[in-house]
Amino acid sequence: MMFWPQDTIPFLWGVATSSHQVEGGTDNDWTEWENSGHVAEKSADSSLHYHKYPEDFQLFSRIGVNAYRYSLEWSRIEPEPGQFSRQTLDHYRAMTQSLLDHHIEPLITLHHFTLPKWFAKQGGFFHPEASRLFERYVKKVMDAVGDLVRFYVTINEPMVYAAMSYGMGQWPPGHKNLKEFWQIGSKLLSCHQRAYHRIKSHRPDAMVGIANHLLAFSPYDNRSRLDRFNARIVNYLFNERFIQQARNTTDFIGVNYYSQQYTDHRHFWTPVVHKPNATLLTDMGWEIHPERLEELLLALKHFDKPLLITENGIATNDDILRQQFILDHLAAVSRAQNQGAIVRGYFYWSALDNFEWVDGYRPRFGLIGVDYKTQERTLRDSAYLYRRIIDANQGQWPINVPPKPGQPASAL
């Protein structure tokens, strides 16, 4: 097993966000997508996290997390090609230093779906110099905050980005092109590899990985050989292929897990999100299957890499359901650890209510509720539950999770 900085942080208890979803719109391709009428709601000011991070970090401390995964907005840092904003880089450095002052480990994501508008107009990751341009941006980030940060995610959910932007066409650039859908993976891999080596050249002890969205695929009809075969094929293409290709340039495997989907041989490329008789759904329409997280973690053991749950969470207005979701999924992590899965951290998605892409502001993922009219923050009871779990697991391996939510805490 490779090096892991467990001497100072045995387990990362964290929360996660992404820049566009909590900072609000900038001069990026998503803001242009919103302004062109492709989505029902615009991100606008979102949760104002860019300006309200000092208040938010106080709340993170009350939750008791020791890690925070957040993304840097490339379009803020490099608003025009080759022109880097010193003010933005200084802002992100101050933000990162503030985290450390709160004894919270920063984990930076370098690309979380959005692109500078100038880069998108030149073809985005299909630009012939895309990997070099991405590396140039990463170098500026490392110059600004590399001495403060040792954990990095280069690319968030490469297969989701490929499917939504080049397969289904629901995200910018809105293409439905099977050739581009197949090719974009190699483009993202090249960007990741150059970023990995750039980060390592600046900070050899950095831990660098990719946040992979892993779906648990099941045959729609378990009696159908074609559906079962389809499940295996789609699992390899969506879940394993990119991890396999990047394994020599990853120090950990990031796992974003939310649900399972069903493969139907009649609709090979479009798995069924939920069955008609499903009773336990999130507000995103996703079925809740914590036991499948355990299976996915165990399936990753053969890569012999540390694992981080870089995202796991639920969209719901029922906070009792959110509490049970957290308990059940952390119990799955614990069971996987007991069977040899080296899971080194868990990041709940999301720290704050946020802008959920094409779904707008309706889904509520946050441990911290946000009133978008007043920007008032409220710690939900699930945040207090998370605090109690963290407090009960200081230095413990495997983690231990109580079976029921218990009574809400009155104050922290």
C-alpha positions as CSV (number, residue, x, y, z in Angstrom):
1,M,0.0,0.0,0.0
2,M,1.3,3.4,-1.0
3,F,2.1,6.3,1.3
4,W,-0.8,7.9,3.1
5,P,-0.4,10.8,5.6
6,Q,-2.2,9.0,8.4
7,D,0.3,10.3,10.9
8,T,-1.6,13.5,11.1
9,I,-5.1,12.7,9.7
10,P,-6.1,9.0,10.1
11,F,-9.6,9.6,8.6
12,L,-10.9,12.6,6.7
13,W,-14.3,13.6,7.9
14,G,-15.4,16.2,5.4
15,V,-18.0,18.1,3.5
16,A,-17.9,19.1,-0.2
17,T,-19.0,21.8,-2.6
18,S,-18.1,23.0,-6.1
19,S,-17.4,26.6,-7.1
20,H,-20.2,27.3,-9.6
21,Q,-22.8,25.6,-7.4
22,V,-22.1,27.7,-4.3
23,E,-20.2,30.8,-5.5
24,G,-22.6,31.9,-8.3
25,G,-22.2,32.5,-11.9
26,T,-19.0,33.9,-13.5
27,D,-17.8,34.3,-17.1
28,N,-17.8,30.6,-17.7
29,D,-19.6,28.2,-20.1
30,W,-22.3,27.3,-17.6
31,T,-23.3,30.9,-17.1
32,E,-23.6,31.4,-20.8
33,W,-25.6,28.1,-21.0
34,E,-28.0,29.4,-18.4
35,N,-28.3,32.8,-20.1
36,S,-29.1,31.1,-23.4
37,G,-32.2,29.5,-21.8
38,H,-31.1,25.9,-21.6
39,V,-32.1,25.6,-17.9
40,A,-35.1,26.7,-15.9
41,E,-33.2,28.6,-13.3
42,K,-30.0,30.7,-13.4
43,S,-27.3,30.2,-10.8
44,A,-27.1,34.0,-10.2
45,D,-25.5,34.6,-6.7
46,S,-26.1,31.0,-5.6
47,S,-25.1,30.6,-1.9
48,L,-22.6,33.5,-2.0
49,H,-19.9,31.2,-0.6
50,Y,-17.2,33.2,-2.4
51,H,-17.9,36.1,-0.1
52,K,-19.4,34.3,2.9
53,Y,-16.8,31.6,3.4
54,P,-15.6,33.0,6.8
55,E,-19.2,32.5,8.1
56,D,-19.4,29.2,6.5
57,F,-16.1,27.9,7.9
58,Q,-17.4,28.8,11.4
59,L,-20.3,26.5,10.7
60,F,-18.0,23.8,9.4
61,S,-16.1,24.0,12.7
62,R,-19.4,23.5,14.6
63,I,-20.1,20.4,12.5
64,G,-16.7,19.2,13.5
65,V,-15.3,18.3,10.1
66,N,-11.5,18.1,9.6
67,A,-11.6,18.3,5.8
68,Y,-13.3,20.3,3.1
69,R,-13.4,19.5,-0.6
70,Y,-14.0,22.6,-2.8
71,S,-13.2,23.6,-6.3
72,L,-11.4,26.6,-7.7
73,E,-13.2,28.4,-10.5
74,W,-10.9,28.4,-13.5
75,S,-12.9,31.2,-15.2
76,R,-12.2,33.5,-12.2
77,I,-8.5,32.6,-12.2
78,E,-7.9,33.0,-15.9
79,P,-10.8,35.1,-17.3
80,E,-8.9,35.6,-20.6
81,P,-6.3,33.3,-22.2
82,G,-3.0,33.7,-20.5
83,Q,-4.3,36.5,-18.2
84,F,-4.4,35.4,-14.6
85,S,-6.2,37.3,-11.8
86,R,-3.9,38.0,-8.9
87,Q,-6.9,39.1,-6.9
88,T,-8.7,35.8,-7.4
89,L,-5.6,33.7,-6.6
90,D,-5.0,35.8,-3.5
91,H,-8.7,35.3,-2.5
92,Y,-8.4,31.5,-2.9
93,R,-5.1,31.5,-0.9
94,A,-6.8,33.5,1.9
95,M,-9.7,31.1,1.8
96,T,-7.4,28.1,2.1
97,Q,-5.4,29.7,4.9
98,S,-8.6,30.3,6.7
99,L,-9.5,26.6,6.5
100,L,-6.1,25.7,8.0
101,D,-6.7,28.2,10.8
102,H,-9.9,26.3,11.5
103,H,-7.9,23.0,11.6
104,I,-9.6,21.8,8.4
105,E,-7.7,20.0,5.7
106,P,-8.2,21.5,2.2
107,L,-8.9,19.2,-0.7
108,I,-8.9,21.2,-3.9
109,T,-10.8,20.2,-7.1
110,L,-9.3,21.7,-10.2
111,H,-12.1,21.0,-12.7
112,H,-15.7,20.6,-11.6
113,F,-17.7,20.8,-14.9
114,T,-17.3,24.5,-15.7
115,L,-14.8,26.0,-18.2
116,P,-13.7,29.6,-18.9
117,K,-15.8,30.9,-21.7
118,W,-12.8,31.6,-23.9
119,F,-11.6,28.0,-23.5
120,A,-15.0,26.6,-24.2
121,K,-15.4,28.7,-27.4
122,Q,-12.1,27.2,-28.6
123,G,-13.4,23.7,-28.3
124,G,-12.8,23.1,-24.6
125,F,-11.1,19.8,-24.0
126,F,-11.1,19.1,-27.8
127,H,-8.7,22.1,-28.2
128,P,-5.5,20.7,-29.7
129,E,-3.5,22.3,-26.8
130,A,-6.1,21.6,-24.1
131,S,-3.8,19.6,-21.8
132,R,-1.1,22.2,-22.0
133,L,-3.6,25.0,-21.2
134,F,-5.0,23.0,-18.3
135,E,-1.5,22.4,-17.0
136,R,-0.7,26.1,-17.3
137,Y,-3.7,26.9,-15.1
138,V,-2.7,24.2,-12.6
139,K,0.8,25.7,-12.4
140,K,-0.7,29.0,-11.4
141,V,-2.8,27.3,-8.8
142,M,0.2,25.5,-7.3
143,D,2.2,28.7,-7.3
144,A,-0.6,30.3,-5.3
145,V,-1.7,27.6,-2.8
146,G,0.6,24.6,-3.4
147,D,2.4,25.1,-0.1
148,L,-0.9,25.0,1.8
149,V,-2.6,22.1,0.1
150,R,-1.6,18.4,-0.1
151,F,-4.8,16.8,-1.4
152,Y,-6.1,17.4,-5.0
153,V,-8.8,16.1,-7.3
154,T,-7.8,17.0,-10.9
155,I,-11.1,16.1,-12.7
156,N,-14.5,15.6,-11.1
157,E,-16.7,12.8,-12.6
158,P,-15.2,12.5,-16.0
159,M,-17.8,10.0,-17.2
160,V,-20.7,12.2,-16.1
161,Y,-19.1,15.1,-17.9
162,A,-18.8,13.0,-21.0
163,A,-22.4,11.7,-20.8
164,M,-24.1,15.0,-20.0
165,S,-22.1,17.3,-22.3
166,Y,-21.4,15.0,-25.3
167,G,-23.8,12.1,-25.0
168,M,-27.1,13.5,-23.8
169,G,-26.4,17.1,-24.7
170,Q,-28.0,18.5,-21.5
171,W,-24.9,20.4,-20.4
172,P,-22.6,22.7,-22.4
173,P,-21.6,22.4,-25.2
174,G,-24.9,20.5,-25.7
175,H,-23.5,18.0,-28.2
176,K,-25.1,14.6,-28.9
177,N,-22.2,12.9,-30.7
178,L,-21.2,9.3,-30.0
179,K,-17.7,9.9,-31.5
180,E,-17.1,12.9,-29.2
181,F,-18.6,11.1,-26.3
182,W,-16.1,8.3,-26.8
183,Q,-13.1,10.6,-27.4
184,I,-13.6,13.0,-24.6
185,G,-12.4,10.5,-22.0
186,S,-8.9,10.4,-23.5
187,K,-8.8,14.2,-23.6
188,L,-9.7,14.4,-19.9
189,L,-7.2,11.7,-19.1
190,S,-4.4,13.6,-20.8
191,C,-5.3,16.7,-18.8
192,H,-5.3,14.7,-15.6
193,Q,-1.9,13.2,-16.3
194,R,-0.3,16.5,-17.1
195,A,-1.9,18.0,-14.0
196,Y,-0.7,15.1,-11.9
197,H,2.9,15.5,-12.9
198,R,2.7,19.3,-12.5
199,I,1.4,19.0,-9.0
200,K,4.0,16.4,-8.1
201,S,6.8,18.5,-9.5
202,H,5.7,21.4,-7.2
203,R,4.9,19.2,-4.2
204,P,6.2,15.6,-4.2
205,D,4.2,14.7,-1.1
206,A,0.9,15.8,-2.6
207,M,-1.9,13.2,-2.8
208,V,-3.6,13.4,-6.2
209,G,-6.7,11.6,-7.6
210,I,-9.8,11.8,-9.6
211,A,-13.4,11.9,-8.2
212,N,-15.2,9.1,-10.1
213,H,-19.0,9.0,-10.1
214,L,-19.7,5.3,-9.5
215,L,-23.2,3.9,-10.2
216,A,-24.2,0.5,-9.0
217,F,-25.7,-1.1,-12.1
218,S,-28.2,-3.9,-11.8
219,P,-30.1,-5.8,-14.6
220,Y,-33.6,-4.5,-15.0
221,D,-34.8,-8.0,-15.4
222,N,-32.5,-10.3,-13.5
223,R,-33.8,-13.3,-15.5
224,S,-32.6,-11.7,-18.7
225,R,-29.1,-12.8,-19.8
226,L,-28.9,-9.8,-22.0
227,D,-29.7,-7.4,-19.1
228,R,-27.1,-9.1,-16.9
229,F,-24.5,-8.9,-19.7
230,N,-25.4,-5.3,-20.2
231,A,-24.9,-4.5,-16.5
232,R,-21.3,-6.0,-16.7
233,I,-20.5,-4.0,-19.9
234,V,-21.9,-0.7,-18.6
235,N,-20.2,-1.2,-15.2
236,Y,-16.8,-1.6,-17.0
237,L,-17.3,1.4,-19.4
238,F,-18.8,3.8,-16.8
239,N,-17.1,2.7,-13.5
240,E,-13.9,0.9,-14.1
241,R,-12.4,1.9,-17.5
242,F,-11.3,5.4,-16.6
243,I,-9.9,4.3,-13.2
244,Q,-7.9,1.6,-14.9
245,Q,-6.5,4.0,-17.4
246,A,-5.5,6.5,-14.8
247,R,-4.2,4.1,-12.1
248,N,-0.5,5.0,-12.7
249,T,-1.2,8.7,-12.0
250,T,-3.5,8.4,-9.0
251,D,-2.5,8.3,-5.4
252,F,-6.1,7.6,-4.3
253,I,-9.4,6.7,-5.9
254,G,-12.2,9.2,-5.3
255,V,-15.7,7.7,-5.1
256,N,-18.8,9.8,-5.7
257,Y,-21.8,7.5,-4.9
258,Y,-25.5,8.3,-4.8
259,S,-27.6,5.4,-6.2
260,Q,-28.0,2.4,-8.4
261,Q,-29.5,2.3,-11.9
262,Y,-30.8,-0.5,-14.1
263,T,-29.5,-1.8,-17.4
264,D,-32.1,-2.7,-20.0
265,H,-30.8,-4.4,-23.2
266,R,-33.5,-2.5,-25.2
267,H,-31.9,0.8,-24.2
268,F,-28.2,0.1,-23.9
269,W,-26.9,3.6,-23.5
270,T,-29.6,4.9,-21.2
271,P,-29.9,3.0,-18.0
272,V,-33.2,3.2,-16.1
273,V,-32.9,5.6,-13.1
274,H,-35.5,3.9,-11.0
275,K,-38.2,1.2,-11.3
276,P,-41.9,2.2,-11.4
277,N,-42.6,0.5,-8.1
278,A,-39.6,2.1,-6.2
279,T,-40.8,3.5,-2.9
280,L,-37.7,5.1,-1.4
281,L,-36.5,7.9,-3.7
282,T,-34.6,11.1,-3.2
283,D,-35.9,14.4,-4.6
284,M,-33.6,13.7,-7.6
285,G,-35.6,10.6,-8.3
286,W,-32.8,8.3,-7.3
287,E,-33.3,5.1,-5.4
288,I,-31.5,4.7,-2.0
289,H,-29.3,1.7,-1.8
290,P,-26.5,2.1,0.8
291,E,-25.5,-1.6,0.5
292,R,-24.4,-1.0,-3.1
293,L,-21.7,1.4,-1.8
294,E,-20.2,-1.4,0.2
295,E,-20.1,-3.6,-2.9
296,L,-18.5,-0.9,-5.0
297,L,-15.8,-0.2,-2.4
298,L,-14.9,-3.9,-2.1
299,A,-14.8,-4.1,-5.9
300,L,-12.1,-1.4,-6.0
301,K,-9.8,-3.3,-3.6
302,H,-7.9,-4.9,-6.5
303,F,-6.5,-1.5,-7.5
304,D,-4.6,-1.4,-4.2
305,K,-5.2,2.3,-3.7
306,P,-6.5,4.3,-0.8
307,L,-10.2,5.2,-1.3
308,L,-11.9,8.5,-0.5
309,I,-15.7,8.9,-0.6
310,T,-15.4,12.3,-2.2
311,E,-19.2,12.7,-2.5
312,N,-22.2,11.0,-0.9
313,G,-25.4,12.8,0.0
314,I,-29.1,13.1,-0.6
315,A,-31.5,15.7,-2.0
316,T,-34.5,15.9,0.3
317,N,-36.6,18.2,2.4
318,D,-37.0,15.4,5.0
319,D,-34.1,15.8,7.3
320,I,-34.9,12.6,9.2
321,L,-34.4,10.8,5.9
322,R,-31.1,12.6,5.4
323,Q,-30.0,11.5,8.9
324,Q,-30.8,7.9,8.1
325,F,-29.1,8.2,4.7
326,I,-25.9,9.3,6.4
327,L,-26.0,6.5,9.0
328,D,-26.8,3.8,6.5
329,H,-24.0,4.9,4.1
330,L,-21.4,5.3,6.8
331,A,-22.4,1.8,8.0
332,A,-21.7,0.6,4.5
333,V,-18.2,2.2,4.6
334,S,-17.6,0.6,8.0
335,R,-18.5,-2.8,6.7
336,A,-16.3,-2.4,3.7
337,Q,-13.4,-1.3,5.9
338,N,-13.9,-4.5,8.0
339,Q,-13.5,-6.5,4.8
340,G,-10.2,-4.8,3.8
341,A,-11.3,-1.7,1.8
342,I,-8.8,1.1,2.7
343,V,-11.3,3.9,2.9
344,R,-9.5,7.0,4.2
345,G,-12.2,9.6,4.2
346,Y,-15.9,10.5,3.7
347,F,-17.1,13.8,2.3
348,Y,-20.8,14.6,2.6
349,W,-22.4,16.3,-0.4
350,S,-23.2,19.1,0.1
351,A,-22.0,21.3,2.9
352,L,-24.5,23.9,1.8
353,D,-27.7,23.9,-0.2
354,N,-26.6,24.8,-3.8
355,F,-27.4,25.2,-7.4
356,E,-27.9,21.7,-8.8
357,W,-27.2,22.3,-12.5
358,V,-30.2,21.6,-14.7
359,D,-32.3,21.0,-11.6
360,G,-31.8,24.5,-10.3
361,Y,-32.4,25.3,-6.6
362,R,-35.2,22.8,-5.9
363,P,-33.0,20.0,-4.6
364,R,-31.8,20.5,-1.0
365,F,-28.6,18.6,-0.4
366,G,-27.1,20.7,2.4
367,L,-26.2,19.9,6.0
368,I,-26.5,23.7,6.1
369,G,-29.8,25.0,4.8
370,V,-29.7,28.3,2.8
371,D,-32.5,30.8,2.5
372,Y,-31.7,32.1,-1.0
373,K,-33.6,35.3,-0.5
374,T,-31.8,36.4,2.7
375,Q,-28.7,34.1,2.4
376,E,-29.3,33.1,6.1
377,R,-27.7,29.8,7.0
378,T,-29.2,27.1,9.3
379,L,-27.6,24.0,10.6
380,R,-29.9,21.1,10.0
381,D,-30.3,18.3,12.6
382,S,-28.4,16.1,10.2
383,A,-25.3,18.4,10.7
384,Y,-25.6,17.7,14.5
385,L,-25.8,14.0,13.9
386,Y,-22.7,14.1,11.7
387,R,-20.9,15.9,14.5
388,R,-21.8,13.2,17.0
389,I,-20.6,10.5,14.6
390,I,-17.3,12.4,14.0
391,D,-16.8,12.9,17.7
392,A,-17.4,9.2,18.4
393,N,-14.8,8.1,15.8
394,Q,-11.7,10.1,16.7
395,G,-8.8,7.9,15.9
396,Q,-11.0,4.9,15.4
397,W,-10.5,2.3,12.6
398,P,-12.7,1.0,11.2
399,I,-15.2,3.7,11.8
400,N,-18.2,2.8,14.0
401,V,-21.7,4.1,13.3
402,P,-24.8,4.1,15.5
403,P,-27.9,2.3,14.1
404,K,-30.4,5.1,14.5
405,P,-30.4,8.9,14.3
406,G,-31.3,9.5,18.0
407,Q,-32.4,12.8,19.3
408,P,-31.5,16.1,17.6
409,A,-28.8,18.1,19.4
410,S,-29.9,21.5,20.7
411,A,-26.6,23.2,20.2
412,L,-23.0,22.7,19.3
